[in-house]
Amino acid sequence: MSAVTFLPQPCEPCEPGEPPGCVVLAMPGEIDFCNAAGLLPLIMTAVEQRSDGLRLLVLDLSPTSFMDSQGVRLVAAVRRRLPDHVPLRVVAVPKGVPSRVLELSNLRRDVPVHDNLAEALRTASGIAGSGTAGSGTAA
């Protein structure tokens, strides 16, 4: 398992022991016009570094307390740029701003959003390239 965080150091390995081939990227406290464009290359670099065995990418928005439309654009851009065989999952606190923004934008119908990281990773064992999974917060 490779886990990466953008705070405090971009692309710093985090917790070991999660499913092999899964990359978890903890997103910053805010995603907006000021930083969204800079996050995309960091995310894609993490994906490219693990492209040989990557089976799942999880964007963890749990630490994110504010996200505007730029965050939606970021998630959509990541989804478009991922290899076809690599599904994307998002973790968002159920009543948090990012969860609500993803719901209002309708992005949740294309990218599974999970309540917590354990739930998102639990889907990793059943990945067969379909890119779909259940979510406790699906709208």
Secondary structure, DSSP 4 states (H G I P E B T S, - for coil): -EEEE-SSSTTEE----SPTTEEEEEPPSEESTTTHHHHHHHHHHHHHHTTTT--EEEEE-TT--EE-HHHHHHHHHHHHHS-TT--EEEE--TTSHHHHHHHHHTGGGTS-EESSHHHHHHGGGG--S------TT--
